[in-house]
Amino acid sequence: MPTHTHSFGHWPFDDPVDTLTYCTEAVAQRRLPALAVTHDRDGDWQFLDGTSDEPGRPVLVCLGCVFEQDPSLAAIADLPQGWRAWRDESGGAWERWEKEYDDEDEGQDEHDEHACNGEAAERKALADIEEYGLHIIHVREEGELAPFSYSIGIGKSLGMPELIVIGLRHEVAHAAINEGYRQMQAGAAIAPGTRLKDLLGGGFECVIGEVPPERFRDYMGWARWLYDGDDFRAWQIVYPNTAGVFPWEPDAPEGFRTWQPLLAGALGQPA
């Protein structure tokens, strides 16, 4: 995402202007208004066009851009965490209700590190690697630890490093890892320090960093199972905040650095 700033006479949200939000493509590209809004229990904002229960791959957009596009969203700026809101049309009255959560809402599915155990899960992982070239593990947020997602099997299918990304919703992380794998398959010149486009929506450019083996035990348990130890490589997909600032840069907010720890170190250099 190109670096940009916003200046508002009145800012109605408690969250900062550069807060990362998740939008449908139609909302992000300003083709449709946001009719459905979710303020998740973890603090994430989702702005959806309301045309489908399956909104597809989310696009990352800063909260300032969303509000600039539609100032009427000020009416739900005080939406509590864990609540949803709906309106029938742009400028219409909002209905609000508290969201009911289950394991799926928490991001725990068959790929979750906590759920992936036993022979059935191992068979599923191996079958995915055989069919798709990789299997993706999602580990949900726990306390102050950010969620993270990583691949297993790329080393076997392509002879290249596994991919890991920290701090993104599992839908976004899943799409980013798959796109990284697709670019690997296509023969893209990728190495530590490479900047990659198209891994995330919203024009973000990510940086690839080499993950040292001493970090595998904490983050890549299923990869250690697949390779029977630490005999594999891994790259971290590092993304900037909505102001275009990476975690290692002096202007990076402390909360952003904490939410996306650099396993790979600054600019892909080992930590």
C-alpha positions in Angstrom: 0.0 0.0 0.0 1.4 3.4 -0.9 2.3 5.6 2.1 -0.5 8.1 2.8 -1.9 10.2 5.6 -5.3 11.4 6.6 -6.5 14.6 8.3 -10.0 14.8 9.7 -11.6 17.6 11.6 -13.4 15.1 13.8 -12.3 11.5 14.2 -15.1 9.4 15.7 -13.4 6.1 16.3 -11.4 5.2 19.4 -8.9 3.2 17.2 -6.2 5.1 15.3 -6.7 6.4 11.8 -4.1 3.9 10.4 -5.8 0.8 12.0 -5.8 -2.1 9.6 -9.3 -3.2 8.6 -10.7 -6.0 6.5 -13.0 -5.1 3.6 -14.7 -6.9 0.8 -13.2 -6.0 -2.6 -16.3 -4.0 -3.6 -16.0 -1.8 -0.5 -12.3 -1.4 -0.8 -12.6 -0.3 -4.5 -15.5 1.9 -3.6 -18.0 0.1 -5.9 -20.4 -0.6 -3.1 -21.0 0.9 0.4 -20.4 -0.9 3.6 -23.7 -2.3 4.7 -22.5 -4.9 7.3 -19.9 -4.0 9.9 -18.3 -6.3 12.5 -16.2 -5.2 15.4 -14.6 -8.5 16.4 -13.7 -9.4 20.0 -10.0 -9.1 19.1 -10.6 -5.5 18.0 -10.5 -6.1 14.3 -13.0 -4.2 12.1 -14.7 -5.8 9.1 -16.6 -3.7 6.5 -18.7 -5.8 4.1 -21.0 -4.9 1.2 -23.7 -7.3 2.4 -24.2 -8.9 -1.0 -23.2 -12.4 0.1 -22.6 -14.6 3.2 -19.3 -15.6 1.5 -17.5 -12.3 1.0 -14.4 -13.9 -0.4 -10.8 -12.9 0.1 -10.6 -9.8 2.4 -8.8 -6.7 1.3 -6.7 -4.7 3.8 -7.6 -1.1 4.1 -6.8 1.5 6.7 -9.7 2.7 8.9 -9.1 6.3 7.7 -9.6 5.3 4.1 -12.9 3.5 5.0 -14.2 6.5 6.9 -13.0 9.0 4.2 -15.0 7.0 1.6 -18.2 7.0 3.8 -18.4 9.4 6.7 -21.8 8.0 7.6 -19.9 5.2 9.3 -19.3 7.5 12.2 -22.7 6.3 13.4 -21.2 2.9 14.3 -17.8 4.2 15.5 -18.9 3.3 19.0 -19.8 -0.3 18.1 -18.5 -2.5 21.0 -16.1 -5.3 20.4 -18.0 -8.5 19.7 -20.9 -6.7 18.0 -22.3 -6.5 14.5 -24.3 -3.8 12.7 -26.4 -3.8 9.5 -28.2 -1.2 7.4 -30.3 -1.7 4.3 -28.7 1.2 2.3 -26.0 3.8 2.5 -27.1 6.5 5.0 -29.8 4.2 6.4 -30.4 3.4 10.1 -28.2 0.8 11.7 -29.4 -2.2 13.5 -26.9 -3.6 16.1 -26.6 -6.9 17.9 -24.0 -8.9 19.9 -22.3 -11.5 17.8 -22.5 -15.2 19.0 -19.1 -16.8 18.8 -18.1 -20.4 18.3 -14.9 -22.2 17.4 -15.1 -21.3 13.8 -15.4 -17.6 14.6 -12.2 -18.0 16.7 -10.4 -19.2 13.7 -10.1 -22.8 14.8 -10.6 -25.2 12.0 -9.0 -28.4 10.8 -5.8 -26.5 10.1 -5.5 -25.0 13.6 -2.3 -26.0 15.5 -4.5 -26.8 18.6 -6.9 -29.0 16.5 -4.3 -30.6 14.2 -3.4 -33.8 16.1 -3.8 -37.5 15.6 -3.6 -39.7 12.6 -6.6 -38.2 10.8 -5.0 -34.8 10.8 -1.7 -36.2 9.6 -3.4 -38.0 6.7 -5.2 -34.8 5.8 -2.0 -32.8 5.7 -0.2 -35.4 3.6 -3.1 -35.6 1.2 -3.1 -31.8 0.8 0.6 -31.8 0.1 0.1 -34.6 -2.5 -2.8 -32.8 -4.2 -2.0 -29.1 -3.8 1.8 -29.0 -3.0 1.3 -27.6 0.5 -0.9 -27.7 3.6 -1.5 -24.6 5.7 -1.6 -24.5 9.5 -3.5 -21.7 11.3 -2.9 -21.0 15.0 -5.3 -18.7 16.6 -4.6 -15.7 18.9 -3.9 -16.7 22.5 -3.6 -14.0 25.2 -1.1 -11.5 24.0 0.3 -13.8 21.3 -0.8 -12.9 17.8 -2.3 -15.5 15.4 0.0 -16.9 12.8 -0.2 -19.2 9.8 2.4 -21.3 8.0 2.8 -23.8 5.3 4.1 -27.3 5.3 5.1 -29.3 2.2 6.6 -26.6 0.0 10.1 -28.0 0.6 8.9 -31.4 -0.7 6.8 -30.2 -3.6 9.1 -27.4 -4.9 12.3 -27.7 -2.9 11.8 -24.2 -1.6 11.3 -22.8 1.9 8.0 -22.9 3.9 6.2 -19.7 4.4 4.9 -18.1 7.7 3.0 -14.9 8.4 2.1 -13.5 11.8 -0.7 -11.2 13.0 -3.2 -11.6 10.1 -6.7 -13.1 10.1 -6.5 -16.7 9.0 -8.5 -16.0 5.8 -6.0 -13.3 4.7 -2.9 -15.3 5.8 -4.2 -18.3 3.9 -4.6 -16.3 0.7 -1.1 -14.7 1.1 0.6 -18.0 1.6 -1.2 -19.6 -1.4 -0.2 -16.6 -3.5 3.4 -16.9 -2.4 3.4 -20.5 -3.3 1.8 -19.7 -6.7 4.7 -17.2 -7.4 7.2 -19.8 -6.4 5.6 -22.3 -8.8 5.8 -19.6 -11.6 9.5 -19.2 -11.1 9.6 -15.8 -9.5 13.0 -14.7 -8.3 12.4 -14.8 -4.5 15.1 -14.6 -1.8 15.4 -13.0 1.6 15.0 -9.3 1.2 12.8 -9.6 -1.9 9.7 -7.3 -2.0 6.7 -9.1 -3.3 3.4 -7.7 -4.6 0.0 -9.3 -4.7 0.3 -11.3 -1.5 -2.2 -9.0 0.2 -5.0 -6.9 -1.2 -5.0 -3.2 -1.0 -1.7 -2.6 -2.8 0.5 -3.8 0.1 4.1 -4.9 -0.7 5.6 -7.5 1.6 9.2 -8.4 2.4 10.6 -11.9 2.6 12.9 -12.8 5.5 14.8 -16.0 6.4 13.6 -17.6 9.6 16.5 -19.1 11.7 16.0 -22.7 12.7 16.0 -21.8 16.4 12.6 -20.3 15.9 11.0 -23.4 14.4 10.2 -25.1 17.7 8.0 -22.1 18.9 6.2 -21.5 15.6 6.4 -24.4 13.1 5.7 -27.6 15.1 4.0 -29.3 12.2 6.8 -28.5 9.8 9.2 -30.2 12.3 6.9 -33.2 12.2 6.9 -33.4 8.4 10.6 -33.0 8.1 11.4 -35.1 11.2 13.3 -32.2 12.8 14.7 -28.8 11.7 16.1 -29.9 8.4 14.1 -27.4 6.3 14.0 -23.7 5.5 11.3 -21.1 6.1 10.7 -17.6 5.0 8.6 -15.0 6.9 6.2 -12.8 5.0 6.5 -9.4 6.6 3.9 -6.8 5.8 3.8 -3.0 6.6 1.1 -1.2 8.5 -1.4 0.9 6.6 1.0 3.9 6.7 3.6 1.8 4.7 5.9 1.4 7.8 7.6 -2.0 8.4 8.1 -3.3 12.0 11.8 -2.7 12.0 11.5 1.0 11.0 11.9 3.7 13.6 8.4 5.0 13.0 6.7 1.6 13.6 4.3 1.7 16.6 5.3 -0.5 19.4 2.0 -2.4 19.3 2.6 -3.2 15.6 6.1 -4.5 16.4 4.7 -6.7 19.1 1.8 -8.0 17.0 4.2 -9.0 14.2 7.4 -10.2 15.8 10.3 -10.4 13.3 11.4 -14.1 13.4 13.6 -13.2 10.4 15.1 -10.0 11.8 15.1 -6.6 10.0 15.0 -6.7 6.2 15.4 -10.5 6.2 18.6 -10.6 8.2 18.6 -13.4 10.9 17.5 -12.2 14.3 
